[in-house]
Amino acid sequence: MKRTQLYNQGFLWAVLGTILFSTKAIFIKLCFKSTNIDASSLLMLRMLFSLPFYAVAMWFYFSKQPIKKAKASTYLAACLVGILGYYMSSLFDFIGLQYVSASIERIILFIYPTLAVLLNLLIFKVAITKKQWMAILITYFGIGLAYWGELNQIPDTKLFFFGTWMILLCAITYAFYLVGSGKIIPKIGAPQFTSLSMLAASVGIFIHYFVTHQQGLALIVALPILHSSSVWYVIALALIATVIPSFLMSGGMKRIGSNDLAIITSIGPVSTLFQARWVLNEPFSWEQILGTVFVVLGVILVKKVGATETNPDYPNYPSPKG
C-alpha cells in the first residue's frame, strides 16, 4: 500500500476512533437514564466486558515479542499510574456524569493536555512558553463560557457543582497518568505498560465493587441491568466506546503519527455536543457552542506547541480520555 493510502487510512481510522470515543458519555447517560445502576457497578461492567478483548490482544502481542526487563520500582509505578488513570479517573467520570450533561463533561475533560503541561511545570520544572500560556488561557475561557451557559439552564446547582468537581478530578488524575506514563513507557515500552496498568486498574475496580456492594463474583450476573434491554448500552459502552476506538486510534497513530492524531482528536467535544443533542435531547446554548470552539482551539494550540518542543519531558497526547 502506498504511503498516501496508508495516511488516508490512518486519518479515517483516527476520525472514526475519536467519534466512537466521544460516544462514551452518551452510553453512560443512557444507562443511568434507563436503570438505577450506580457508577461503580457500571464501571465494573464496562471493564468486565472490555477486558477479555484487551487480554487476547496482549497475549497475541507478547507471544511474538520479548518482555522488556526493568526494575521492580518501574513495574510498581506502572501499576500505580494505571490505577490512577484507568480506575480513579474513570470512577470520577462515571460519578460526575450522573449530575452533568454529556456535552459539559467532554468539554471539562478535554482540558487534560493543558493540565499535563501545568503538572510538568510543577513536578519536573518544564518551562511553559508564552504561546502555551495563551493557549491555556483560551482553553479555560472557553470552559468558563460553556460552564456559564449550562449553569443558567439547570434547577439544582448544588448537584451540578458536585458533578463538575468529579469531572475535574477525572481530568486531573488523567493528567497525572499522562505525565507518569511519559516517564515509564520509554523504560518498558507501550504494550507492556498498557498491560500492567490495565491489569492493576482492573483489580482496583473489582475490589472497589466487591467492597462497596458486599457481593461475590457470582452475584454480578444478578444485576438488574443485565436482564433488561439496557444491557445493550453496557455492551456498546465496552465495545463501541472503548475497545474498538482504542484499536482504531492505535492503528491511526502508526499511520499518521501522534502529532496529527492529537489534532484530529480535537473534534471529540464537538462530536459529543451534537450527539448529546441528537440522542439525549440535551439543550445547548450559544455560550456552550462558543465555549466549545474556544476549548478546541486552545487544546489544538497546546498540542501544536508541544509537538514542536525538543524537550523530551513534554508528553505526547495520542488519544483523548476514553
Rosetta blueprint (number, residue, H / E / L):
1 M L
2 K L
3 R H
4 T H
5 Q H
6 L H
7 Y H
8 N H
9 Q H
10 G H
11 F H
12 L H
13 W H
14 A H
15 V H
16 L H
17 G H
18 T H
19 I H
20 L H
21 F H
22 S L
23 T L
24 K H
25 A H
26 I H
27 F H
28 I H
29 K H
30 L H
31 C H
32 F H
33 K H
34 S H
35 T L
36 N L
37 I L
38 D L
39 A H
40 S H
41 S H
42 L H
43 L H
44 M H
45 L H
46 R H
47 M H
48 L H
49 F H
50 S H
51 L H
52 P H
53 F H
54 Y H
55 A H
56 V H
57 A H
58 M H
59 W H
60 F H
61 Y H
62 F H
63 S L
64 K L
65 Q L
66 P L
67 I L
68 K L
69 K L
70 A L
71 K L
72 A H
73 S H
74 T H
75 Y H
76 L H
77 A H
78 A H
79 C H
80 L H
81 V H
82 G H
83 I H
84 L H
85 G H
86 Y H
87 Y H
88 M H
89 S H
90 S H
91 L H
92 F H
93 D H
94 F H
95 I H
96 G H
97 L L
98 Q L
99 Y L
100 V L
101 S L
102 A H
103 S H
104 I H
105 E H
106 R H
107 I H
108 I H
109 L H
110 F L
111 I L
112 Y H
113 P H
114 T H
115 L H
116 A H
117 V H
118 L H
119 L H
120 N H
121 L H
122 L H
123 I H
124 F H
125 K L
126 V L
127 A L
128 I L
129 T L
130 K H
131 K H
132 Q H
133 W H
134 M H
135 A H
136 I H
137 L H
138 I H
139 T H
140 Y H
141 F H
142 G H
143 I H
144 G H
145 L H
146 A H
147 Y H
148 W H
149 G H
150 E H
151 L H
152 N L
153 Q L
154 I L
155 P L
156 D L
157 T H
158 K H
159 L H
160 F H
161 F H
162 F H
163 G H
164 T H
165 W H
166 M H
167 I H
168 L H
169 L H
170 C H
171 A H
172 I H
173 T H
174 Y H
175 A H
176 F H
177 Y H
178 L H
179 V H
180 G H
181 S H
182 G H
183 K H
184 I H
185 I H
186 P H
187 K H
188 I H
189 G L
190 A H
191 P H
192 Q H
193 F H
194 T H
195 S H
196 L H
197 S H
198 M H
199 L H
200 A H
201 A H
202 S H
203 V H
204 G H
205 I H
206 F H
207 I H
208 H H
209 Y H
210 F H
211 V H
212 T H
213 H H
214 Q L
215 Q L
216 G L
217 L H
218 A H
219 L H
220 I H
221 V H
222 A H
223 L L
224 P H
225 I H
226 L H
227 H H
228 S L
229 S L
230 S L
231 V H
232 W H
233 Y H
234 V H
235 I H
236 A H
237 L H
238 A H
239 L H
240 I H
241 A H
242 T H
243 V H
244 I H
245 P H
246 S H
247 F H
248 L H
249 M H
250 S H
251 G H
252 G H
253 M H
254 K H
255 R H
256 I H
257 G L
258 S H
259 N H
260 D H
261 L H
262 A H
263 I H
264 I H
265 T H
266 S H
267 I H
268 G H
269 P H
270 V H
271 S H
272 T H
273 L H
274 F H
275 Q H
276 A H
277 R H
278 W H
279 V H
280 L L
281 N L
282 E L
283 P L
284 F L
285 S L
286 W H
287 E H
288 Q H
289 I H
290 L H
291 G H
292 T H
293 V H
294 F H
295 V H
296 V H
297 L H
298 G H
299 V H
300 I H
301 L H
302 V H
303 K H
304 K H
305 V H
306 G H
307 A H
308 T H
309 E L
310 T L
311 N L
312 P L
313 D L
314 Y L
315 P L
316 N L
317 Y L
318 P L
319 S L
320 P L
321 K L
322 G L
